Amino acid sequence: MKKISDKQKRRLRRKVHIRKSISGTAACPRMTVYRSNKNLYVQVIDDVAGHTLTSASSLETDFRPLKCNVSDAEKLGTVIGERLKEKNIETVKFDRNGYLFHGIVKSVADGARKTGIKF
């Protein structure tokens, strides 16, 4: 059990370090990714107003068959990119939430980039 708690502490330390420098505004909001063992969540947040502008997760009824893997993460990234395009948001700041930028987190970013969102 000690190994799991150490891993969580390292992730939390990285998360705090990242959040010191990243803050979202209405013009350039923050896109954050959270992944659990079963599901994947993506939110676009305006930190100045304290509101979530849009979100997508694998728990939504349309995306129930999606799992927390690389190929499905890219599909969820394209969905969040399309929702951002509907709200006329072109650029975001990508918050990896303390996770390393590879695998699932990178797939979400690549999926959003395919729709034309700039980081």
C-alpha positions as a LaTeX table, in Angstrom:
\begin{tabular}{lrrr}
\hline
Residue & $x$ (\AA) & $y$ (\AA) & $z$ (\AA) \\
\hline
Met1 & 0.00 & 0.00 & 0.00 \\
Lys2 & 2.89 & 2.36 & 0.62 \\
Lys3 & 3.80 & 2.27 & $-3.08$ \\
Ile4 & 0.32 & 3.47 & $-4.08$ \\
Ser5 & 0.34 & 6.35 & $-1.62$ \\
Asp6 & 3.83 & 7.44 & $-2.76$ \\
Lys7 & 2.62 & 7.44 & $-6.36$ \\
Gln8 & $-0.36$ & 9.62 & $-5.41$ \\
Lys9 & 1.90 & 12.01 & $-3.51$ \\
Arg10 & 4.19 & 12.42 & $-6.52$ \\
Arg11 & 1.19 & 13.14 & $-8.77$ \\
Leu12 & $-0.19$ & 15.66 & $-6.29$ \\
Arg13 & 3.18 & 17.42 & $-6.11$ \\
Arg14 & 3.31 & 17.66 & $-9.92$ \\
Lys15 & $-0.29$ & 18.89 & $-10.00$ \\
Val16 & 0.37 & 21.71 & $-7.53$ \\
His17 & 3.50 & 22.75 & $-9.43$ \\
Ile18 & 1.58 & 22.88 & $-12.73$ \\
Arg19 & $-1.39$ & 24.81 & $-11.28$ \\
Lys20 & 0.93 & 27.56 & $-10.01$ \\
Ser21 & 1.58 & 28.65 & $-13.57$ \\
Ile22 & $-1.64$ & 27.69 & $-15.40$ \\
Ser23 & $-4.83$ & 29.66 & $-14.98$ \\
Gly24 & $-7.74$ & 29.85 & $-17.38$ \\
Thr25 & $-9.59$ & 32.96 & $-18.49$ \\
Ala26 & $-12.70$ & 33.43 & $-20.59$ \\
Ala27 & $-10.57$ & 34.09 & $-23.67$ \\
Cys28 & $-8.18$ & 31.18 & $-23.06$ \\
Pro29 & $-9.69$ & 28.66 & $-20.62$ \\
Arg30 & $-7.95$ & 25.74 & $-18.96$ \\
Met31 & $-8.64$ & 22.23 & $-20.26$ \\
Thr32 & $-8.04$ & 19.63 & $-17.57$ \\
Val33 & $-7.99$ & 15.84 & $-17.84$ \\
Tyr34 & $-8.81$ & 13.40 & $-15.07$ \\
Arg35 & $-8.54$ & 9.68 & $-15.55$ \\
Ser36 & $-9.62$ & 6.90 & $-13.26$ \\
Asn37 & $-9.22$ & 3.19 & $-13.81$ \\
Lys38 & $-12.59$ & 2.93 & $-15.55$ \\
Asn39 & $-13.49$ & 6.39 & $-16.86$ \\
Leu40 & $-12.06$ & 9.52 & $-18.38$ \\
Tyr41 & $-13.17$ & 13.10 & $-17.74$ \\
Val42 & $-12.26$ & 16.32 & $-19.58$ \\
Gln43 & $-13.35$ & 19.78 & $-18.43$ \\
Val44 & $-12.78$ & 23.26 & $-19.83$ \\
Ile45 & $-12.72$ & 25.77 & $-16.98$ \\
Asp46 & $-12.75$ & 29.56 & $-16.69$ \\
Asp47 & $-10.80$ & 30.08 & $-13.45$ \\
Val48 & $-11.52$ & 33.81 & $-13.23$ \\
Ala49 & $-15.29$ & 33.29 & $-13.09$ \\
Gly50 & $-14.99$ & 29.85 & $-11.47$ \\
His51 & $-17.22$ & 28.12 & $-14.03$ \\
Thr52 & $-16.94$ & 25.02 & $-16.16$ \\
Leu53 & $-17.55$ & 26.07 & $-19.75$ \\
Thr54 & $-17.96$ & 22.57 & $-21.19$ \\
Ser55 & $-17.11$ & 19.02 & $-20.30$ \\
Ala56 & $-17.08$ & 15.50 & $-21.69$ \\
Ser57 & $-16.72$ & 12.17 & $-19.98$ \\
Ser58 & $-16.97$ & 8.49 & $-20.71$ \\
Leu59 & $-19.96$ & 8.35 & $-18.33$ \\
Glu60 & $-22.25$ & 10.21 & $-20.74$ \\
Thr61 & $-24.90$ & 8.05 & $-22.37$ \\
Asp62 & $-23.48$ & 8.55 & $-25.87$ \\
Phe63 & $-20.01$ & 7.49 & $-24.76$ \\
Arg64 & $-20.81$ & 4.58 & $-22.44$ \\
Pro65 & $-18.95$ & 2.05 & $-24.62$ \\
Leu66 & $-15.76$ & 4.12 & $-24.39$ \\
Lys67 & $-13.16$ & 2.82 & $-21.98$ \\
Cys68 & $-10.14$ & 4.43 & $-20.42$ \\
Asn69 & $-7.64$ & 3.52 & $-23.14$ \\
Val70 & $-5.62$ & 5.38 & $-25.75$ \\
Ser71 & $-7.93$ & 4.95 & $-28.75$ \\
Asp72 & $-11.09$ & 5.93 & $-26.86$ \\
Ala73 & $-9.31$ & 8.88 & $-25.23$ \\
Glu74 & $-8.65$ & 10.34 & $-28.67$ \\
Lys75 & $-12.37$ & 10.08 & $-29.49$ \\
Leu76 & $-13.20$ & 11.94 & $-26.28$ \\
Gly77 & $-10.63$ & 14.59 & $-27.23$ \\
Thr78 & $-12.34$ & 15.16 & $-30.57$ \\
Val79 & $-15.70$ & 15.47 & $-28.81$ \\
Ile80 & $-14.40$ & 18.13 & $-26.44$ \\
Gly81 & $-12.79$ & 19.91 & $-29.39$ \\
Glu82 & $-16.10$ & 20.02 & $-31.26$ \\
Arg83 & $-17.88$ & 21.34 & $-28.17$ \\
Leu84 & $-15.26$ & 24.08 & $-27.86$ \\
Lys85 & $-15.74$ & 25.00 & $-31.53$ \\
Glu86 & $-19.49$ & 25.39 & $-30.89$ \\
Lys87 & $-18.67$ & 27.89 & $-28.14$ \\
Asn88 & $-16.19$ & 29.73 & $-30.43$ \\
Ile89 & $-13.15$ & 28.88 & $-28.32$ \\
Glu90 & $-9.99$ & 28.40 & $-30.40$ \\
Thr91 & $-7.19$ & 28.26 & $-27.82$ \\
Val92 & $-6.94$ & 26.60 & $-24.41$ \\
Lys93 & $-4.27$ & 25.97 & $-21.80$ \\
Phe94 & $-3.79$ & 22.23 & $-21.33$ \\
Asp95 & $-3.68$ & 21.06 & $-17.72$ \\
Arg96 & $-2.52$ & 17.46 & $-17.51$ \\
Asn97 & $-3.52$ & 17.39 & $-13.83$ \\
Gly98 & $-0.24$ & 15.90 & $-12.62$ \\
Tyr99 & $-0.28$ & 12.97 & $-15.03$ \\
Leu100 & 2.68 & 12.40 & $-17.30$ \\
Phe101 & 2.12 & 13.57 & $-20.87$ \\
His102 & 1.94 & 10.22 & $-22.62$ \\
Gly103 & $-0.62$ & 7.54 & $-23.31$ \\
Ile104 & $-4.17$ & 8.52 & $-22.49$ \\
Val105 & $-3.45$ & 12.17 & $-21.65$ \\
Lys106 & $-1.53$ & 12.66 & $-24.90$ \\
Ser107 & $-4.36$ & 11.02 & $-26.87$ \\
Val108 & $-6.89$ & 13.48 & $-25.45$ \\
Ala109 & $-4.62$ & 16.37 & $-26.47$ \\
Asp110 & $-4.10$ & 14.93 & $-29.96$ \\
Gly111 & $-7.83$ & 14.44 & $-30.45$ \\
Ala112 & $-8.51$ & 18.04 & $-29.50$ \\
Arg113 & $-5.73$ & 19.25 & $-31.80$ \\
Lys114 & $-7.29$ & 17.37 & $-34.73$ \\
Thr115 & $-10.39$ & 19.55 & $-34.42$ \\
Gly116 & $-8.27$ & 22.72 & $-34.60$ \\
Ile117 & $-7.92$ & 23.62 & $-30.93$ \\
Lys118 & $-4.56$ & 25.25 & $-30.16$ \\
Phe119 & $-2.63$ & 24.77 & $-26.93$ \\
\hline
\end{tabular}
